[in-house]
Amino acid sequence: MASGIKDKVAILGMGCCRFGERWDAGTPQLLAEAFDEALADAGIERKQIDAAWYGSGVEQVNVGNSSIPAAVALRLDGIPVSRVENMCATGTEALRGAVYAVASGAVDIALAVGAEKLKDTGYGGLPSMYKGTFNDLWMPLGSAPAGFAQLAAGYRNKYGFSKEELKRALAHVSWKSHQNGTLSPKAHLQKAVTMEQILGAPMIADPLGLFDCCGVSDGAAAAIVCTPEMAKALGKKDLVTVKSLQLSTGSGVESGTDTWDGSYVRTTRNAARRAYQEAGITKPREQIDLMEVHDCFSITELVTMEDLGISSDGGAVKDVLDGFFDREGGGVPCQVDGGLKCFGHPIGATGLRMAYEVYNQLLGRAGKRQLKSPSIGLTHNLGGVPYLGVAAISILGLHG
């Protein structure tokens, strides 16, 4: 019987480049920025890495559909390097490959790295990257803002919120992230905005205005992992270990039957249930100290609070407006670094960037945005659209 991966893998080091409009660098340079920081943090040499997983979502405009360019950029000579892609969960998928390799005993030290160079595509949003069956059958005329605006409609219809109530809660979600982003020197957007600016911004897909949507950016992040025993042998004293790493993929049942009411994301709920079981978490609202969730849109973050079991069903609006997810005074601070709202969403890097923030918070290295003594944190990715996609959750915590 499967025993899970709880505390079988430690993070030896992590790195993250500055996200933004990186006209000064190509994908290889972004990868090198993140990798060099991770390598220095780990305190090892490049030759000690046994295997690597590279996450990249849009091979047409990046480095191609193989792992070879990443291996060349990072001089990973002679070791297995695999390219992975799983929509917006790609960065976490790379981490999952490295973590599972160490947990299985197949390798001693593994690298997970992800990058995306989206500002060079010429698109205002994500390019049309998923050709064939997914687009043709499920969303031939769809867009991301429209798909998530439908989630807002389903949520409001189920719980009876007025349009004004929901918009104010969504505005607070974005306001909170922008406040936090001012303290993140690696964020793309580092400017605070007012509630009035958010509520008065141009509409993109009702009820989602301009500030309800995350941006597009370039970025890269990396993690080096090994067993806790090896980390200690290498001189690490304070360890962050992986408590759980779970992924759930949709089968299309939501859009093909009447079992889904459009108010939640089933893949997130499935992944969360398994992640909590693996990590031994029974009361997430009390046991989770901070979260980095997939706030591609403000409604996504709000609904995710319920899908993760932090808020009760229909209770996230009150929690948001009460400041429960705020960095200062919140019960479970969310998007402490500004989230996708301020970093943007370079697909292959996002999941690892989230883990980077949790890792640094747990080690007390987050600078001006440091929380008081967190011991366990959660990351969440959501790829595709609410009724068909993939969700990934990692739970990281202090060891011992």
C-alpha positions in Angstrom: 0.0 0.0 0.0 1.2 3.5 -0.9 2.7 5.3 2.1 3.0 8.8 0.5 5.9 11.2 0.5 5.5 13.1 3.7 8.9 14.2 5.1 10.8 12.0 2.7 12.1 14.9 0.7 13.8 18.2 1.8 14.3 21.3 -0.2 18.1 21.9 -0.3 18.0 25.2 -2.1 15.7 27.5 -4.2 16.1 30.3 -6.6 13.9 32.8 -8.5 14.7 35.5 -11.0 13.1 38.9 -11.2 9.7 38.6 -13.0 8.6 41.2 -15.5 9.1 42.4 -19.0 12.6 40.9 -19.3 13.6 42.3 -22.7 17.2 42.1 -21.3 17.2 38.3 -21.2 16.2 35.2 -23.1 14.9 32.0 -21.6 18.4 30.6 -21.0 19.4 33.7 -19.1 16.2 33.5 -16.9 16.9 29.8 -16.2 20.5 30.6 -15.2 19.4 33.4 -12.8 17.1 31.1 -10.9 19.4 28.1 -11.1 22.5 30.0 -9.9 20.6 31.2 -6.8 19.3 27.7 -6.0 22.7 26.2 -6.4 24.3 28.8 -4.1 21.5 28.3 -1.6 21.9 24.6 -1.7 25.7 24.9 -1.1 26.5 22.1 -3.6 28.3 21.9 -7.0 26.5 21.4 -10.3 28.0 18.0 -10.8 26.3 16.7 -7.6 22.8 16.9 -9.3 21.7 13.5 -10.5 18.6 14.4 -12.6 16.5 17.3 -13.5 13.0 18.2 -14.6 12.3 21.3 -16.7 8.9 22.9 -16.9 7.9 24.9 -20.0 4.4 25.5 -21.1 4.6 27.1 -24.6 7.3 25.4 -26.5 6.4 27.2 -29.8 7.8 30.5 -28.4 10.3 29.3 -25.8 13.1 26.8 -26.1 11.3 24.0 -28.0 9.7 20.8 -26.9 12.7 19.0 -25.6 14.8 19.4 -22.5 18.1 19.9 -24.4 18.1 23.7 -24.4 17.6 23.7 -20.6 20.4 21.2 -20.2 22.7 23.4 -22.4 21.8 26.7 -20.6 22.5 25.2 -17.2 25.4 23.0 -18.3 23.7 19.8 -16.9 26.2 17.5 -18.6 25.5 13.8 -18.9 22.5 13.5 -16.5 18.8 12.8 -17.4 16.9 16.0 -18.0 13.2 15.8 -18.8 10.9 18.5 -20.1 7.3 18.5 -18.6 4.2 20.4 -19.4 0.8 20.4 -17.6 -0.9 23.6 -18.5 -0.7 26.2 -15.6 0.5 23.5 -13.2 3.7 23.0 -15.2 6.0 24.4 -12.5 4.6 22.2 -9.8 4.7 19.3 -12.2 8.5 19.8 -12.6 8.8 19.9 -8.8 6.7 16.7 -8.5 9.1 14.9 -10.9 12.1 15.8 -8.8 10.4 15.1 -5.5 9.1 11.7 -6.5 12.6 10.7 -7.9 14.2 11.5 -4.5 11.3 9.9 -2.5 11.6 6.7 -4.5 15.3 6.4 -3.9 16.1 6.6 -7.6 18.4 9.6 -7.2 20.1 11.5 -4.3 19.8 15.1 -5.5 17.3 16.3 -8.1 16.6 19.7 -9.7 13.2 21.2 -10.7 13.3 24.3 -12.8 10.7 26.1 -14.8 10.7 29.2 -17.1 8.5 31.0 -19.6 9.3 34.0 -21.8 5.8 35.3 -22.7 6.4 39.0 -23.3 8.0 38.1 -26.7 4.9 36.4 -28.0 3.1 39.5 -29.1 -0.1 38.4 -27.3 -1.8 40.5 -24.7 -2.6 37.4 -22.7 -1.5 33.8 -23.0 -1.0 32.6 -26.6 -3.2 30.0 -28.1 -1.0 27.1 -27.2 -3.2 24.1 -26.7 -4.1 23.0 -30.2 -6.2 20.0 -31.2 -8.8 18.3 -29.1 -8.8 20.6 -26.0 -9.5 23.8 -27.9 -11.5 22.3 -30.7 -14.0 20.3 -28.6 -14.1 22.2 -25.3 -13.4 25.9 -25.8 -13.2 26.8 -29.5 -14.4 30.3 -29.0 -13.5 30.7 -25.3 -11.1 32.9 -23.5 -9.7 32.7 -20.0 -11.5 35.8 -18.6 -14.8 34.6 -20.1 -14.4 31.1 -18.6 -13.7 32.4 -15.1 -16.4 35.1 -15.4 -18.7 32.2 -15.7 -17.4 30.8 -12.5 -18.3 34.1 -10.8 -21.8 33.9 -12.3 -22.2 30.3 -11.0 -20.9 31.2 -7.6 -23.1 34.3 -7.2 -26.2 32.4 -8.4 -25.7 29.6 -5.9 -25.1 31.7 -2.8 -27.4 34.7 -3.7 -24.8 37.5 -3.4 -25.6 40.7 -5.1 -23.4 41.9 -7.9 -22.1 44.7 -5.7 -21.3 42.4 -2.8 -19.3 40.0 -5.0 -17.4 42.9 -6.8 -16.4 44.4 -3.5 -15.0 41.1 -2.3 -13.2 40.5 -5.6 -11.7 44.1 -5.4 -10.4 43.3 -1.9 -8.7 40.2 -3.2 -6.8 42.3 -5.8 -6.2 45.2 -3.4 -4.6 42.8 -0.9 -2.2 41.3 -3.5 -1.1 44.7 -4.7 -0.4 45.9 -1.2 1.8 42.8 -0.7 3.5 43.2 -4.0 5.0 46.5 -3.0 7.2 44.5 -0.6 8.4 42.0 -3.3 11.5 43.2 -5.1 11.2 40.4 -7.7 7.6 41.1 -8.6 6.6 42.4 -11.9 4.1 44.9 -10.4 5.2 46.7 -7.2 2.7 49.5 -7.0 -0.2 49.7 -4.5 -3.7 50.5 -5.9 -6.8 51.8 -4.2 -10.2 50.1 -3.9 -11.6 52.9 -5.9 -9.1 52.3 -8.8 -10.0 48.6 -8.8 -13.8 49.2 -8.8 -13.6 51.9 -11.4 -11.3 50.0 -13.8 -12.4 49.0 -17.3 -14.5 45.8 -17.6 -12.8 42.8 -19.2 -15.5 40.1 -18.7 -18.3 41.0 -16.3 -17.8 41.0 -13.3 -14.0 40.9 -13.9 -12.4 44.3 -14.4 -8.8 45.1 -15.3 -7.5 44.6 -11.8 -9.3 41.3 -11.4 -7.0 39.7 -14.0 -3.3 38.8 -13.6 -0.8 39.9 -16.2 1.7 38.2 -18.5 5.4 38.2 -17.6 8.7 36.5 -18.1 10.2 34.5 -15.3 12.0 31.4 -13.9 12.3 29.6 -10.6 14.1 26.5 -9.4 14.4 24.0 -6.5 17.0 21.5 -5.6 15.8 18.6 -3.4 17.3 15.6 -1.6 16.5 13.5 1.4 16.4 15.1 4.9 19.3 12.9 5.9 21.4 14.1 3.0 20.5 17.7 3.7 21.7 17.4 7.2 24.9 15.7 6.1 25.5 18.6 3.8 25.3 21.0 6.7 21.7 22.2 6.6 20.2 22.8 10.1 16.8 24.3 9.4 15.0 22.0 6.9 11.9 22.6 4.9 10.4 19.2 3.8 7.6 18.3 1.4 4.6 17.2 3.4 2.5 16.5 0.3 2.4 17.0 -3.4 -0.9 16.0 -5.2 -2.3 16.6 -8.7 -5.9 16.1 -10.0 -6.9 16.2 -13.6 -10.5 16.6 -14.9 -12.1 14.2 -17.3 -14.7 16.5 -18.7 -17.6 15.2 -16.6 -18.5 18.7 -15.4 -19.2 19.9 -18.9 -20.8 16.6 -20.1 -23.3 16.1 -17.3 -25.5 18.1 -15.0 -23.6 17.2 -11.8 -21.7 20.5 -11.7 -23.4 23.8 -10.8 -20.5 26.1 -11.9 -19.7 27.4 -8.4 -16.5 25.5 -7.5 -13.6 23.7 -9.1 -13.7 20.0 -8.6 -10.1 19.2 -9.5 -8.9 21.6 -6.7 -11.2 19.8 -4.2 -9.9 16.4 -5.2 -6.3 17.5 -5.0 -6.8 19.2 -1.7 -8.5 16.2 -0.1 -5.6 13.9 -1.0 -3.0 16.5 -0.1 -4.4 17.0 3.4 -4.6 13.2 3.9 -1.0 12.7 2.8 0.2 15.6 5.0 -1.9 14.6 8.0 -3.9 17.9 8.0 -7.4 17.6 9.5 -8.2 21.2 10.1 -6.7 23.3 7.2 -8.2 26.6 8.4 -6.3 26.2 11.7 -3.2 24.3 10.6 -2.1 26.1 7.4 -0.1 29.3 8.1 0.1 30.8 4.6 -0.9 30.1 1.1 0.1 30.9 -2.5 -2.9 30.1 -4.7 -3.6 30.4 -8.4 -5.1 33.9 -8.6 -5.2 34.1 -12.4 -8.4 36.0 -11.6 -9.7 37.4 -8.4 -12.8 35.1 -8.5 -10.4 32.1 -8.8 -8.7 33.0 -5.5 -12.0 33.6 -3.8 -13.5 30.3 -4.9 -10.2 28.4 -4.2 -10.6 29.4 -0.5 -13.7 27.2 -0.3 -12.3 24.5 -2.5 -9.3 24.2 -0.2 -11.6 24.0 2.8 -10.2 27.2 4.4 -13.6 28.9 4.1 -16.9 27.2 4.3 -19.0 26.9 1.1 -20.4 30.4 0.5 -18.3 31.8 3.3 -15.3 33.1 1.4 -16.9 36.5 0.6 -17.2 37.2 4.4 -13.7 35.9 5.1 -12.2 38.1 2.4 -14.0 41.2 3.5 -13.1 40.5 7.1 -9.4 40.4 6.2 -8.9 36.8 7.0 -6.5 36.3 4.1 -4.6 39.7 4.6 -0.9 39.7 5.3 -1.3 41.8 8.4 -3.8 40.4 11.0 -5.1 37.7 8.8 -5.8 34.2 10.0 -4.3 32.5 6.9 -2.4 35.1 4.8 -2.7 34.5 1.1 -0.5 35.8 -1.7 2.0 37.3 0.8 4.4 38.1 -2.1 1.6 39.5 -4.4 0.7 36.3 -6.2 0.1 36.0 -9.9 -1.6 39.4 -9.7 1.8 41.1 -9.1 4.2 38.5 -10.5 2.3 37.7 -13.6 2.0 34.1 -14.9 5.0 32.7 -16.8 3.5 29.3 -16.9 6.5 27.0 -16.4 7.8 29.1 -13.5 4.6 29.9 -11.5 4.3 26.8 -9.3 8.0 26.9 -8.4 7.8 30.7 -7.7 5.0 29.9 -5.2 7.1 27.3 -3.5 10.0 29.8 -3.4 7.9 32.2 -1.3 6.6 29.6 1.1 10.2 28.2 1.5 11.6 31.6 2.3 8.8 32.4 4.7 9.3 29.1 6.6 13.0 29.9 6.9 12.4 33.5 8.1 14.0 35.0 5.0 11.2 37.0 3.4 12.4 40.4 4.4 9.8 43.2 4.9 6.9 40.8 4.1 8.0 38.1 6.6 5.2 36.6 8.6 5.5 35.7 12.3 6.8 32.1 12.8 5.0 30.2 10.0 5.6 26.4 10.1 3.5 25.1 7.2 2.4 26.5 3.9 0.4 25.5 0.8 0.7 26.2 -2.9 -2.0 25.7 -5.4 -2.1 25.8 -9.2 -5.1 25.6 -11.5 -4.8 25.0 -15.2 -7.4 25.0 -18.0 -10.9 26.3 -17.2 -13.0 25.7 -14.2 -15.0 22.9 -15.8 -12.0 21.1 -17.4 -8.4 21.2 -16.3 -5.8 20.3 -13.8 -5.1 21.3 -10.2 -1.9 20.8 -8.2 -1.2 21.3 -4.5 2.0 21.2 -2.6 2.3 21.4 1.2 5.7 22.4 2.6 6.6 22.6 6.3 9.5 22.8 8.8 11.0 19.5 9.6 11.0 18.1 13.1 
